[in-house]
Amino acid sequence: MLMTDLIAKKRDGGELSTEEIKYMIEGYVRGEIADYQMSAMCMAILFRGMSDQETLDLTMAMMHSGEVVDLSAIEGVKADKHSTGGVGDKTSLILCPMVAACGLRIAKMSGRGLGHTGGTLDKLESFPGYNISIGEKRFIENVNRCGIALIGQTADIVPADKKLYALRDVTGTVPSIPLIVSSIMSKKLASGADVIVLDVKCGSGAFMKTEEDARELARGLTRIGRLAGKKCAAVITDMDQPLGRAVGNALEVKEAISVLKGETKGDLLELCLTLGSCMLTEAGFCPDIESAREKLLATIESGAALDKLAELVEAQDGDKRAVYDTSLLPMAPVQLEAVSEVSGFLSHIECEKVGLISMHLGGGRATKESEIDLSVGLVLHKKVGDRVEQGESLGTIHATTREKAEEAARLLRACCTFSDEPVERPAFIKAIIR
């Protein structure tokens, strides 16, 4: 078998066999297939696409390129959630404790953030002492005891994806649905959960800019998940403005705690209820979405979800007092209001640029080696559709210096577009794909 023959076959619209895909991935991971050959294959896949069987074979070959986590020692149904990424996305901090408080096991491996905001692990490390590297044995023990554990992915999971993603990033082959699906699902399948729910973002602050592209991705993810024998669903959600109001690690943790306390409603709570309902129904815990929503809301009203977050933090060496007293979380020394210079209805927020403001303040990573400041970021006071008066605050900047805060306030004002006429708020939940 020769890689040149496989490249030509895909270039000409042929379908690769299970054995050919396995040969290609194993050879690439071992270094026997060169980067230039794999980049040619990725470009051929970008233009020619892949069948469901090819995408499944690629996903499984990538999954088996490294360690596959065995969660059989965890009692009951195990669930996991993945988001395609967005600005202000602190969903896991709310969703996972809510679902775990309902009795569904949450065994989640997450990554760090790269780019405009931190990842789930960075946010969790806002709790003093929180340990993301507790090891697989303790991870399983914690899920059995507490019903929930959130740790960092081991370096041995899906090494093929690490090599392939770095290659796609520099060869213009990132926007291929089969390659995106296999990248996401190989990691989710290797993590061992029975139920996988996916939050697929669309809009200016997301990787998928249009709802049509997001639907195509969501359908691909759920098809491959089910073909691999998993319960799987996807929710398509709006990312034309930040999720919730806080952008920045500790600030997002505070907002998540506010939701779990029942103090904050809106799009963030709605997303968690929608994703959580999919988890509970797919797992067979509830017969329908309505009863699942009621069960989830009850965990907030009773305080069980907030207590479950505290239990998670304590079980992973963190200071659970910070769950109940958010003044113990990191706090930036400078707070400054970004005051609006005009009056009108807020018609558009440049979502990705809001995320970049947080990154420039120190809340995100330009490279994997970058240090982040957990305390900085911004909290929006106005969202699309809101009326704004001249002199009113658009948001509070949290920064390390006055100079950085003033620059961030200027940039936030530049992200906002206003209309003289009332603006219709966009639909937040676009679709549920099963």
Backbone hydrogen bonds in HBPLUS format (Angstrom, degrees):
<---DONOR---> <-ACCEPTOR-->    atom                        ^
c    i                          cat <-CA-CA->   ^        H-A-AA   ^      H-
h    n   atom  resd res      DA  || num        DHA   H-A  angle D-A-AA Bond
n    s   type  num  typ     dist DA aas  dist angle  dist       angle   num
A0005-ASP N   A0002-LEU O   3.13 MM   3  5.39 126.8  2.43 101.3 113.8     1
A0006-LEU N   A0002-LEU O   3.27 MM   4  6.68 150.8  2.36 144.7 152.7     2
A0007-ILE N   A0003-MET O   2.92 MM   4  6.19 158.7  1.97 156.3 161.5     3
A0008-ALA N   A0004-THR O   3.11 MM   4  6.28 162.7  2.15 143.6 148.0     4
A0009-LYS N   A0005-ASP O   2.93 MM   4  6.09 151.9  2.01 142.3 150.6     5
A0010-LYS N   A0006-LEU O   3.04 MM   4  6.27 163.7  2.06 150.8 153.7     6
A0011-ARG N   A0007-ILE O   2.83 MM   4  5.96 157.5  1.88 149.2 156.8     7
A0012-ASP N   A0008-ALA O   3.01 MM   4  6.11 145.3  2.14 142.9 150.2     8
A0014-GLY N   A0009-LYS O   2.78 MM   5  5.10 152.1  1.85 161.2 153.1     9
A0013-GLY N   A0010-LYS O   3.01 MM   3  5.05 163.5  2.03 109.0 112.2    10
A0021-ILE N   A0017-SER O   3.01 MM   4  6.28 162.0  2.05 155.0 158.9    11
A0022-LYS N   A0018-THR O   3.00 MM   4  6.17 160.9  2.04 149.0 154.7    12
A0023-TYR N   A0019-GLU O   2.92 MM   4  6.07 160.9  1.96 147.2 152.3    13
A0024-MET N   A0020-GLU O   2.99 MM   4  6.16 156.4  2.04 144.2 150.6    14
A0025-ILE N   A0021-ILE O   3.01 MM   4  6.24 167.5  2.03 156.6 158.2    15
A0026-GLU N   A0022-LYS O   2.96 MM   4  6.01 169.7  1.97 154.8 158.1    16
A0027-GLY N   A0023-TYR O   2.94 MM   4  5.87 158.5  1.99 143.0 149.8    17
A0028-TYR N   A0024-MET O   3.00 MM   4  6.10 149.7  2.09 140.4 148.7    18
A0029-VAL N   A0025-ILE O   3.00 MM   4  6.20 165.2  2.02 155.0 158.1    19
A0030-ARG N   A0026-GLU O   3.07 MM   4  6.25 154.1  2.14 145.1 152.2    20
A0032-GLU N   A0027-GLY O   2.80 MM   5  4.99 137.5  1.98 161.8 159.7    21
A0033-ILE N   A0027-GLY O   3.22 MM   6  5.41 139.3  2.40 115.5 111.9    22
A0031-GLY N   A0028-TYR O   3.11 MM   3  5.08 147.4  2.22  97.8 107.7    23
A0037-GLN N   A0034-ALA O   3.11 MM   3  5.34 127.2  2.40 101.2 114.3    24
A0038-MET N   A0034-ALA O   3.06 MM   4  6.43 162.6  2.09 155.0 159.9    25
A0039-SER N   A0035-ASP O   2.79 MM   4  5.96 154.6  1.85 153.8 161.1    26
A0040-ALA N   A0036-TYR O   3.19 MM   4  6.25 144.6  2.32 129.5 137.9    27
A0041-MET N   A0037-GLN O   3.03 MM   4  6.38 150.7  2.12 144.7 152.7    28
A0042-CYS N   A0038-MET O   2.88 MM   4  6.16 159.5  1.92 149.9 155.2    29
A0043-MET N   A0039-SER O   3.02 MM   4  6.21 152.7  2.09 141.5 148.4    30
A0044-ALA N   A0040-ALA O   2.98 MM   4  6.23 151.2  2.07 142.4 150.6    31
A0045-ILE N   A0041-MET O   2.86 MM   4  6.17 154.5  1.92 152.9 160.1    32
A0046-LEU N   A0042-CYS O   2.86 MM   4  6.08 152.5  1.94 143.7 151.7    33
A0047-PHE N   A0043-MET O   3.13 MM   4  6.39 153.8  2.20 146.4 151.3    34
A0048-ARG N   A0044-ALA O   2.81 MM   4  5.84 158.7  1.85 150.1 157.2    35
A0049-GLY N   A0045-ILE O   2.68 MM   4  4.83 146.8  1.79 132.4 139.0    36
A0055-THR N   A0051-SER O   2.92 MM   4  6.17 165.5  1.94 154.3 158.4    37
A0056-LEU N   A0052-ASP O   2.86 MM   4  6.04 156.5  1.91 147.8 154.5    38
A0057-ASP N   A0053-GLN O   2.87 MM   4  6.06 161.5  1.90 148.9 154.4    39
A0058-LEU N   A0054-GLU O   2.81 MM   4  6.04 157.4  1.86 152.2 158.6    40
A0059-THR N   A0055-THR O   2.89 MM   4  6.04 159.5  1.93 145.4 151.2    41
A0060-MET N   A0056-LEU O   2.90 MM   4  6.12 165.6  1.92 155.5 158.7    42
A0061-ALA N   A0057-ASP O   2.90 MM   4  6.02 156.8  1.96 145.5 152.3    43
A0062-MET N   A0058-LEU O   2.96 MM   4  6.13 157.9  2.01 148.1 154.1    44
A0063-MET N   A0059-THR O   2.86 MM   4  6.07 158.5  1.91 147.8 154.6    45
A0064-HIS N   A0060-MET O   2.97 MM   4  6.14 157.9  2.02 147.5 152.1    46
A0065-SER N   A0062-MET O   3.03 MM   3  5.08 160.0  2.07 106.0 111.2    47
A0067-GLU N   A0156-ASP O   2.77 MM  89  5.40 151.6  1.85 134.5 139.6    48
A0069-VAL N   A0190-ALA O   2.78 MM 121  5.85 154.2  1.85 165.7 165.7    49
A0074-ILE N   A0071-LEU O   2.94 MM   3  5.53 163.8  1.97 118.5 123.8    50
A0105-ARG N   A0077-VAL O   3.15 MM  28  6.01 144.1  2.29 177.7 171.4    51
A0194-ASP N   A0078-LYS O   2.83 MM 116  5.26 142.9  1.96 127.0 137.8    52
A0195-VAL N   A0078-LYS O   3.02 MM 117  6.37 154.1  2.09 153.4 160.0    53
A0079-ALA N   A0105-ARG O   2.77 MM  26  6.02 156.1  1.83 159.8 166.0    54
A0080-ASP N   A0195-VAL O   2.86 MM 115  6.23 145.2  1.98 155.1 166.3    55
A0197-VAL N   A0080-ASP O   3.06 MM 117  6.51 159.5  2.10 149.2 154.4    56
A0082-HIS N   A0197-VAL O   2.97 MM 115  6.49 151.0  2.06 152.2 160.1    57
A0199-ASP N   A0082-HIS O   2.70 MM 117  6.07 165.0  1.72 160.5 165.7    58
A0084-THR N   A0199-ASP O   2.99 MM 115  6.38 156.4  2.05 169.6 166.1    59
A0243-LEU N   A0087-VAL O   2.93 MM 156  6.27 166.7  1.95 166.1 162.9    60
A0093-LEU N   A0090-LYS O   3.15 MM   3  5.82 137.5  2.34 117.1 126.8    61
A0094-ILE N   A0091-THR O   2.94 MM   3  5.50 150.2  2.03 116.7 125.6    62
A0095-LEU N   A0091-THR O   2.80 MM   4  5.85 166.6  1.82 171.0 169.5    63
A0096-CYS N   A0092-SER O   3.14 MM   4  5.43 153.1  2.22 126.0 133.9    64
A0098-MET N   A0094-ILE O   3.23 MM   4  6.36 161.1  2.26 152.0 157.8    65
A0099-VAL N   A0095-LEU O   2.93 MM   4  6.13 169.4  1.94 164.2 166.2    66
A0100-ALA N   A0096-CYS O   2.92 MM   4  5.99 162.8  1.95 151.4 156.9    67
A0101-ALA N   A0097-PRO O   2.90 MM   4  5.95 147.7  2.01 141.1 149.5    68
A0102-CYS N   A0099-VAL O   2.97 MM   3  5.10 142.3  2.12  99.2 110.9    69
A0103-GLY N   A0100-ALA O   2.96 MM   3  5.14 158.0  2.01 105.7 112.9    70
A0106-ILE N   A0147-GLY O   3.00 MM  41  6.20 165.8  2.02 141.3 145.6    71
A0149-ALA N   A0106-ILE O   3.01 MM  43  6.39 137.7  2.20 153.8 166.7    72
A0108-LYS N   A0149-ALA O   3.07 MM  41  6.30 163.0  2.10 174.0 169.0    73
A0151-ILE N   A0108-LYS O   3.06 MM  43  6.57 156.7  2.11 159.0 163.6    74
A0110-SER N   A0151-ILE O   2.84 MM  41  6.18 163.6  1.86 166.8 168.9    75
A0153-GLN N   A0110-SER O   3.20 MM  43  5.88 137.9  2.38 157.4 154.1    76
A0115-GLY N   A0365-ARG O   2.75 MM 250  5.05 136.4  1.94 132.7 147.0    77
A0365-ARG N   A0115-GLY O   3.04 MM 250  5.05 114.6  2.49 134.8 148.1    78
A0123-LYS N   A0119-GLY O   3.08 MM   4  6.43 159.8  2.12 155.0 160.7    79
A0124-LEU N   A0120-THR O   2.93 MM   4  6.21 161.2  1.97 153.4 158.4    80
A0125-GLU N   A0121-LEU O   2.99 MM   4  6.22 144.8  2.12 144.8 154.3    81
A0126-SER N   A0123-LYS O   2.96 MM   3  5.38 158.2  2.00 110.6 116.8    82
A0127-PHE N   A0124-LEU O   3.02 MM   3  5.87 162.8  2.05 120.1 124.6    83
A0130-TYR N   A0127-PHE O   3.05 MM   3  5.68 171.0  2.06 146.2 146.7    84
A0319-ASP N   A0128-PRO O   2.87 MM 191  5.55 134.0  2.08 150.7 165.2    85
A0131-ASN N   A0316-GLN O   2.71 MM 185  5.25 154.4  1.78 158.8 166.3    86
A0152-GLY N   A0132-ILE O   3.04 MM  20  5.46 164.4  2.07 143.7 141.8    87
A0139-PHE N   A0135-GLY O   2.89 MM   4  5.98 150.4  1.98 148.5 158.3    88
A0140-ILE N   A0136-GLU O   2.98 MM   4  6.21 161.6  2.01 153.5 155.5    89
A0141-GLU N   A0137-LYS O   3.05 MM   4  6.32 159.7  2.09 145.2 151.4    90
A0142-ASN N   A0138-ARG O   2.80 MM   4  5.97 157.1  1.86 151.3 156.8    91
A0143-VAL N   A0139-PHE O   3.09 MM   4  6.40 156.0  2.15 147.6 153.6    92
A0144-ASN N   A0140-ILE O   3.04 MM   4  6.28 162.3  2.07 151.7 156.4    93
A0145-ARG N   A0141-GLU O   2.93 MM   4  6.11 148.7  2.03 144.5 153.6    94
A0146-CYS N   A0142-ASN O   2.66 MM   4  5.54 166.8  1.68 153.2 157.9    95
A0147-GLY N   A0143-VAL O   2.74 MM   4  4.36 132.0  1.96 113.9 126.6    96
A0157-ILE N   A0154-THR O   3.36 MM   3  5.84 172.9  2.37 113.7 115.7    97
A0161-ASP N   A0158-VAL O   3.13 MM   3  5.57 133.7  2.35 107.7 117.9    98
A0163-LYS N   A0159-PRO O   3.21 MM   4  6.55 163.0  2.24 154.5 157.5    99
A0164-LEU N   A0160-ALA O   2.87 MM   4  6.01 165.3  1.89 150.5 155.5   100
A0165-TYR N   A0161-ASP O   2.74 MM   4  5.68 166.3  1.75 151.4 155.4   101
A0166-ALA N   A0162-LYS O   3.30 MM   4  6.29 164.2  2.33 139.1 143.5   102
A0167-LEU N   A0163-LYS O   3.14 MM   4  6.34 151.2  2.22 142.5 150.6   103
A0168-ARG N   A0164-LEU O   2.81 MM   4  6.06 164.4  1.84 156.6 160.6   104
A0169-ASP N   A0165-TYR O   2.92 MM   4  6.01 151.8  2.00 149.4 156.7   105
A0170-VAL N   A0167-LEU O   3.19 MM   3  5.58 141.3  2.34 106.1 115.6   106
A0171-THR N   A0168-ARG O   3.28 MM   3  5.12 159.6  2.33  99.2 105.3   107
A0173-THR N   A0168-ARG O   3.32 MM   5  4.84 157.0  2.38 136.5 138.5   108
A0176-SER N   A0174-VAL O   2.83 MM   2  5.73 139.1  2.00  98.1  93.6   109
A0180-ILE N   A0176-SER O   2.84 MM   4  6.06 154.2  1.91 158.4 167.1   110
A0181-VAL N   A0177-ILE O   2.83 MM   4  5.95 170.5  1.84 161.1 163.5   111
A0182-SER N   A0178-PRO O   3.00 MM   4  6.09 165.0  2.02 143.2 147.4   112
A0183-SER N   A0179-LEU O   3.06 MM   4  6.05 147.8  2.16 134.8 143.5   113
A0184-ILE N   A0180-ILE O   3.00 MM   4  6.25 167.3  2.02 157.7 159.6   114
A0185-MET N   A0181-VAL O   2.85 MM   4  5.88 168.6  1.86 160.0 162.0   115
A0186-SER N   A0182-SER O   3.03 MM   4  5.58 149.1  2.13 129.8 137.6   116
A0188-LYS N   A0184-ILE O   3.12 MM   4  6.42 159.2  2.17 148.1 154.5   117
A0189-LEU N   A0185-MET O   2.81 MM   4  5.80 166.6  1.83 149.7 153.5   118
A0190-ALA N   A0186-SER O   3.03 MM   4  6.00 149.7  2.13 133.7 142.3   119
A0191-SER N   A0187-LYS O   3.13 MM   4  6.24 128.2  2.41 135.6 147.5   120
A0191-SER N   A0188-LYS O   3.20 MM   3  5.19 137.6  2.39  94.3 106.1   121
A0192-GLY N   A0189-LEU O   3.21 MM   3  5.56 160.8  2.25 107.6 113.3   122
A0231-LYS N   A0194-ASP O   3.13 MM  37  6.36 163.0  2.17 165.1 163.5   123
A0196-ILE N   A0231-LYS O   2.87 MM  35  6.26 163.6  1.90 160.6 164.5   124
A0233-ALA N   A0196-ILE O   3.22 MM  37  6.78 148.1  2.32 151.7 158.7   125
A0198-LEU N   A0233-ALA O   2.90 MM  35  6.31 157.3  1.96 147.2 154.7   126
A0235-VAL N   A0198-LEU O   2.79 MM  37  6.23 156.8  1.84 166.7 174.8   127
A0200-VAL N   A0235-VAL O   2.84 MM  35  5.97 151.9  1.92 150.5 159.2   128
A0237-THR N   A0200-VAL O   3.01 MM  37  6.27 155.2  2.07 142.6 149.6   129
A0202-CYS N   A0237-THR O   2.97 MM  35  6.26 141.2  2.12 166.1 173.0   130
A0239-MET N   A0202-CYS O   2.70 MM  37  5.38 142.4  1.84 155.9 148.5   131
A0203-GLY N   A0208-MET O   3.03 MM   5  6.56 146.2  2.15 137.1 147.6   132
A0206-ALA N   A0203-GLY O   3.09 MM   3  5.35 166.3  2.11 116.9 118.8   133
A0205-GLY N   A0239-MET O   2.82 MM  34  5.28 151.5  1.90 155.0 164.3   134
A0214-ALA N   A0210-THR O   3.07 MM   4  6.34 157.6  2.12 146.5 153.2   135
A0215-ARG N   A0211-GLU O   2.87 MM   4  6.07 154.5  1.93 149.9 156.1   136
A0216-GLU N   A0212-GLU O   3.07 MM   4  6.35 156.5  2.13 145.5 151.6   137
A0217-LEU N   A0213-ASP O   2.99 MM   4  6.28 159.8  2.03 149.8 154.9   138
A0218-ALA N   A0214-ALA O   2.84 MM   4  6.02 164.0  1.86 150.5 155.5   139
A0219-ARG N   A0215-ARG O   2.87 MM   4  6.02 162.3  1.90 151.6 155.9   140
A0220-GLY N   A0216-GLU O   3.04 MM   4  6.22 155.4  2.10 142.9 149.8   141
A0221-LEU N   A0217-LEU O   2.88 MM   4  6.14 160.7  1.92 156.5 161.5   142
A0222-THR N   A0218-ALA O   3.03 MM   4  6.19 169.7  2.04 152.6 155.1   143
A0223-ARG N   A0219-ARG O   2.98 MM   4  6.03 156.4  2.04 144.8 151.7   144
A0224-ILE N   A0220-GLY O   3.12 MM   4  6.24 168.5  2.14 148.7 151.6   145
A0225-GLY N   A0221-LEU O   2.96 MM   4  6.11 157.4  2.01 146.8 154.0   146
A0226-ARG N   A0222-THR O   3.01 MM   4  6.14 161.4  2.04 147.4 151.4   147
A0227-LEU N   A0223-ARG O   2.88 MM   4  6.09 157.0  1.93 149.8 157.1   148
A0228-ALA N   A0224-ILE O   2.95 MM   4  6.05 137.2  2.14 141.0 151.6   149
A0230-LYS N   A0225-GLY O   2.95 MM   5  5.39 159.8  2.00 151.5 148.6   150
A0229-GLY N   A0226-ARG O   2.95 MM   3  5.00 159.0  1.99 105.2 110.3   151
A0234-ALA N   A0433-ILE O   2.75 MM 199  4.99 159.2  1.80 153.1 158.6   152
A0433-ILE N   A0234-ALA O   2.70 MM 199  4.99 164.9  1.72 153.9 158.7   153
A0236-ILE N   A0431-ALA O   2.85 MM 195  5.19 167.2  1.86 150.8 155.2   154
A0430-LYS N   A0236-ILE O   2.75 MM 194  5.25 152.1  1.82 151.8 157.8   155
A0238-ASP N   A0428-PHE O   2.90 MM 190  4.97 148.8  2.00 143.8 152.1   156
A0380-LEU N   A0245-ARG O   2.82 MM 135  4.85 166.6  1.83 139.6 137.6   157
A0247-VAL N   A0378-LEU O   2.86 MM 131  5.41 154.2  1.93 168.0 173.3   158
A0378-LEU N   A0247-VAL O   2.90 MM 131  5.41 154.4  1.96 149.5 158.0   159
A0252-GLU N   A0248-GLY O   2.76 MM   4  5.79 147.5  1.86 156.3 165.8   160
A0252-GLU N   A0249-ASN O   3.13 MM   3  5.24 121.4  2.49  98.0 112.0   161
A0253-VAL N   A0249-ASN O   3.05 MM   4  6.39 149.8  2.14 147.9 156.9   162
A0250-ALA N   A0374-LEU O   2.89 MM 124  5.58 164.4  1.91 159.1 159.9   163
A0254-LYS N   A0250-ALA O   2.98 MM   4  6.27 156.9  2.03 147.8 153.1   164
A0255-GLU N   A0251-LEU O   3.09 MM   4  6.39 152.9  2.17 141.4 148.5   165
A0256-ALA N   A0252-GLU O   2.89 MM   4  6.12 157.3  1.94 148.1 154.4   166
A0257-ILE N   A0253-VAL O   2.95 MM   4  6.21 158.5  1.99 152.8 158.0   167
A0258-SER N   A0254-LYS O   2.99 MM   4  6.22 149.6  2.08 141.9 150.6   168
A0259-VAL N   A0255-GLU O   3.02 MM   4  6.38 146.7  2.13 147.2 155.5   169
A0260-LEU N   A0256-ALA O   3.02 MM   4  6.37 160.1  2.06 149.8 155.0   170
A0261-LYS N   A0257-ILE O   2.88 MM   4  6.12 134.2  2.09 143.0 155.7   171
A0263-GLU N   A0258-SER O   2.93 MM   5  5.30 144.4  2.05 172.9 164.6   172
A0262-GLY N   A0259-VAL O   2.94 MM   3  5.12 152.7  2.02 104.9 113.8   173
A0270-GLU N   A0266-GLY O   3.06 MM   4  6.27 164.8  2.08 154.9 159.7   174
A0271-LEU N   A0267-ASP O   2.92 MM   4  6.06 156.0  1.98 147.4 152.8   175
A0272-CYS N   A0268-LEU O   3.19 MM   4  6.44 162.7  2.22 146.6 150.7   176
A0273-LEU N   A0269-LEU O   2.91 MM   4  6.16 155.5  1.97 154.9 161.8   177
A0274-THR N   A0270-GLU O   2.96 MM   4  6.13 154.0  2.03 146.4 153.4   178
A0275-LEU N   A0271-LEU O   2.89 MM   4  6.11 174.2  1.89 160.8 161.5   179
A0276-GLY N   A0272-CYS O   2.86 MM   4  5.73 156.8  1.91 138.7 146.6   180
A0277-SER N   A0273-LEU O   2.91 MM   4  5.87 148.6  2.01 135.8 143.9   181
A0278-CYS N   A0274-THR O   3.13 MM   4  6.41 153.4  2.21 144.4 150.9   182
A0279-MET N   A0275-LEU O   3.01 MM   4  6.35 154.9  2.08 148.0 155.2   183
A0280-LEU N   A0276-GLY O   2.95 MM   4  6.21 166.3  1.97 154.1 156.5   184
A0281-THR N   A0277-SER O   2.97 MM   4  6.06 160.0  2.01 148.1 153.5   185
A0282-GLU N   A0278-CYS O   2.93 MM   4  5.89 164.0  1.95 147.6 152.9   186
A0283-ALA N   A0279-MET O   2.97 MM   4  6.04 147.3  2.08 143.2 152.3   187
A0285-PHE N   A0280-LEU O   2.79 MM   5  5.03 140.6  1.95 164.4 165.1   188
A0284-GLY N   A0281-THR O   3.05 MM   3  5.02 151.1  2.14  99.7 108.8   189
A0292-ALA N   A0288-ASP O   3.15 MM   4  6.34 150.3  2.24 146.1 155.1   190
A0293-ARG N   A0289-ILE O   2.89 MM   4  6.15 156.8  1.94 155.5 160.8   191
A0294-GLU N   A0290-GLU O   3.15 MM   4  6.44 160.5  2.19 147.9 152.8   192
A0295-LYS N   A0291-SER O   3.06 MM   4  6.23 154.4  2.12 141.4 148.2   193
A0296-LEU N   A0292-ALA O   2.97 MM   4  6.23 155.4  2.03 150.3 156.7   194
A0297-LEU N   A0293-ARG O   2.87 MM   4  6.09 167.8  1.88 157.4 160.5   195
A0298-ALA N   A0294-GLU O   3.02 MM   4  6.14 146.1  2.14 141.5 150.4   196
A0299-THR N   A0296-LEU O   3.02 MM   3  5.37 136.5  2.21 104.2 115.8   197
A0300-ILE N   A0297-LEU O   3.10 MM   3  5.32 135.5  2.31 101.3 113.1   198
A0301-GLU N   A0297-LEU O   3.03 MM   4  6.36 168.0  2.04 155.9 158.9   199
A0302-SER N   A0298-ALA O   2.96 MM   4  5.96 152.4  2.04 143.0 149.4   200
A0305-ALA N   A0299-THR O   2.95 MM   6  5.09 171.9  1.95 130.2 129.2   201
A0303-GLY N   A0300-ILE O   3.13 MM   3  5.10 138.2  2.31  97.1 109.1   202
A0307-ASP N   A0303-GLY O   3.03 MM   4  6.23 161.8  2.06 151.5 156.9   203
A0308-LYS N   A0304-ALA O   2.90 MM   4  6.06 141.1  2.06 138.4 149.3   204
A0309-LEU N   A0305-ALA O   3.06 MM   4  6.40 148.3  2.16 145.0 152.4   205
A0310-ALA N   A0306-LEU O   3.10 MM   4  6.47 158.0  2.15 147.9 153.5   206
A0311-GLU N   A0307-ASP O   2.87 MM   4  6.13 149.1  1.97 143.1 152.0   207
A0312-LEU N   A0308-LYS O   2.91 MM   4  6.17 154.9  1.98 147.0 153.1   208
A0313-VAL N   A0309-LEU O   2.98 MM   4  6.26 166.4  2.00 155.3 157.9   209
A0314-GLU N   A0310-ALA O   2.98 MM   4  6.15 167.4  1.99 150.8 154.1   210
A0315-ALA N   A0311-GLU O   2.93 MM   4  6.01 158.1  1.97 146.8 153.3   211
A0316-GLN N   A0313-VAL O   3.21 MM   3  5.37 143.5  2.36  99.6 109.9   212
A0318-GLY N   A0313-VAL O   2.77 MM   5  4.88 148.9  1.86 157.4 147.1   213
A0317-ASP N   A0314-GLU O   3.11 MM   3  5.18 140.9  2.27 119.8 113.9   214
A0322-ALA N   A0319-ASP O   3.21 MM   3  6.10 159.4  2.25 122.5 126.0   215
A0323-VAL N   A0320-LYS O   2.99 MM   3  5.45 153.9  2.06 111.3 119.1   216
A0324-TYR N   A0321-ARG O   3.07 MM   3  5.47 131.8  2.32 105.9 117.3   217
A0325-ASP N   A0321-ARG O   2.81 MM   4  5.96 137.0  2.00 146.6 160.5   218
A0328-LEU N   A0325-ASP O   3.12 MM   3  6.12 169.6  2.13 127.4 130.0   219
A0329-LEU N   A0326-THR O   3.10 MM   3  5.39 165.5  2.12 109.3 113.8   220
A0334-VAL N   A0399-ALA O   3.04 MM  65  5.16 149.2  2.13 167.8 161.5   221
A0399-ALA N   A0334-VAL O   2.88 MM  65  5.16 162.6  1.92 147.2 153.1   222
A0336-LEU N   A0397-ILE O   2.95 MM  61  5.06 151.4  2.03 137.8 146.7   223
A0397-ILE N   A0336-LEU O   2.68 MM  61  5.06 175.5  1.68 158.8 157.7   224
A0338-ALA N   A0395-GLY O   2.81 MM  57  5.43 167.2  1.83 172.2 175.6   225
A0394-LEU N   A0338-ALA O   2.76 MM  56  5.56 176.0  1.76 161.6 160.6   226
A0340-SER N   A0392-GLU O   2.75 MM  52  5.57 172.3  1.76 165.7 165.2   227
A0391-GLY N   A0340-SER O   2.87 MM  51  5.27 168.4  1.89 144.4 148.4   228
A0344-GLY N   A0388-VAL O   2.87 MM  44  5.41 155.5  1.93 156.3 158.3   229
A0388-VAL N   A0344-GLY O   2.76 MM  44  5.41 162.4  1.79 162.8 168.9   230
A0345-PHE N   A0419-SER O   2.78 MM  74  5.06 177.0  1.78 156.4 156.6   231
A0419-SER N   A0345-PHE O   2.78 MM  74  5.06 146.6  1.89 138.5 149.9   232
A0346-LEU N   A0386-ASP O   2.91 MM  40  5.61 164.3  1.93 168.7 167.7   233
A0385-GLY N   A0346-LEU O   2.73 MM  39  5.39 166.6  1.75 155.6 159.5   234
A0347-SER N   A0417-THR O   2.81 MM  70  5.61 155.3  1.87 144.4 151.6   235
A0417-THR N   A0348-HIS O   2.92 MM  69  5.08 155.6  1.98 152.6 154.1   236
A0351-CYS N   A0349-ILE O   2.84 MM   2  5.48 109.7  2.35 116.9  99.7   237
A0350-GLU N   A0415-CYS O   2.95 MM  65  4.98 152.7  2.03 132.3 141.3   238
A0354-VAL N   A0350-GLU O   3.10 MM   4  6.45 141.5  2.25 148.7 160.3   239
A0354-VAL N   A0351-CYS O   3.03 MM   3  5.21 126.2  2.33 100.1 114.3   240
A0355-GLY N   A0351-CYS O   3.20 MM   4  6.65 153.1  2.27 150.1 157.1   241
A0356-LEU N   A0352-GLU O   2.99 MM   4  6.37 145.7  2.11 142.1 152.3   242
A0357-ILE N   A0353-LYS O   2.97 MM   4  6.26 139.8  2.13 140.7 150.7   243
A0358-SER N   A0354-VAL O   3.35 MM   4  6.77 155.7  2.41 146.5 150.8   244
A0359-MET N   A0355-GLY O   3.08 MM   4  6.43 152.6  2.16 143.6 151.7   245
A0360-HIS N   A0356-LEU O   2.87 MM   4  6.10 160.7  1.91 151.7 155.7   246
A0361-LEU N   A0357-ILE O   3.01 MM   4  6.27 137.9  2.19 142.5 154.3   247
A0363-GLY N   A0358-SER O   2.80 MM   5  5.20 157.4  1.85 152.4 145.1   248
A0362-GLY N   A0359-MET O   2.91 MM   3  5.07 144.0  2.04 101.0 112.5   249
A0373-ASP N   A0362-GLY O   2.72 MM  11  5.26 171.1  1.73 146.9 150.1   250
A0370-SER N   A0367-THR O   3.11 MM   3  5.35 159.8  2.15 109.3 115.6   251
A0377-GLY N   A0398-HIS O   3.02 MM  21  5.20 157.3  2.07 145.1 142.3   252
A0398-HIS N   A0377-GLY O   2.82 MM  21  5.20 168.7  1.84 155.8 152.2   253
A0379-VAL N   A0396-THR O   2.93 MM  17  5.20 152.2  2.01 142.3 151.4   254
A0396-THR N   A0379-VAL O   2.85 MM  17  5.20 150.3  1.94 145.3 148.5   255
A0381-HIS N   A0394-LEU O   2.83 MM  13  5.29 178.0  1.83 129.0 129.7   256
A0386-ASP N   A0383-LYS O   3.01 MM   3  5.76 163.5  2.03 148.1 150.5   257
A0392-GLU N   A0389-GLU O   2.90 MM   3  5.43 156.9  1.95 141.6 142.2   258
A0405-ALA N   A0401-THR O   3.11 MM   4  6.32 154.5  2.18 144.6 152.1   259
A0406-GLU N   A0402-ARG O   2.93 MM   4  6.15 158.3  1.97 153.4 158.3   260
A0407-GLU N   A0403-GLU O   3.08 MM   4  6.32 159.6  2.13 148.6 153.8   261
A0408-ALA N   A0404-LYS O   2.97 MM   4  6.11 157.4  2.02 144.9 151.5   262
A0409-ALA N   A0405-ALA O   2.91 MM   4  6.12 151.3  1.99 146.6 154.5   263
A0410-ARG N   A0406-GLU O   3.05 MM   4  6.29 153.4  2.12 143.2 149.9   264
A0411-LEU N   A0407-GLU O   2.99 MM   4  6.28 157.4  2.05 147.8 154.0   265
A0412-LEU N   A0408-ALA O   2.87 MM   4  6.09 152.0  1.95 147.5 155.1   266
A0413-ARG N   A0409-ALA O   3.08 MM   4  6.31 161.5  2.12 147.6 151.8   267
A0414-ALA N   A0410-ARG O   3.13 MM   4  6.42 150.8  2.22 142.1 150.2   268
A0415-CYS N   A0411-LEU O   3.10 MM   4  6.39 123.8  2.44 136.8 150.9   269
A0415-CYS N   A0412-LEU O   3.01 MM   3  5.07 140.2  2.18  99.2 111.0   270
A0416-CYS N   A0413-ARG O   3.22 MM   3  5.54 159.3  2.26 108.5 114.7   271
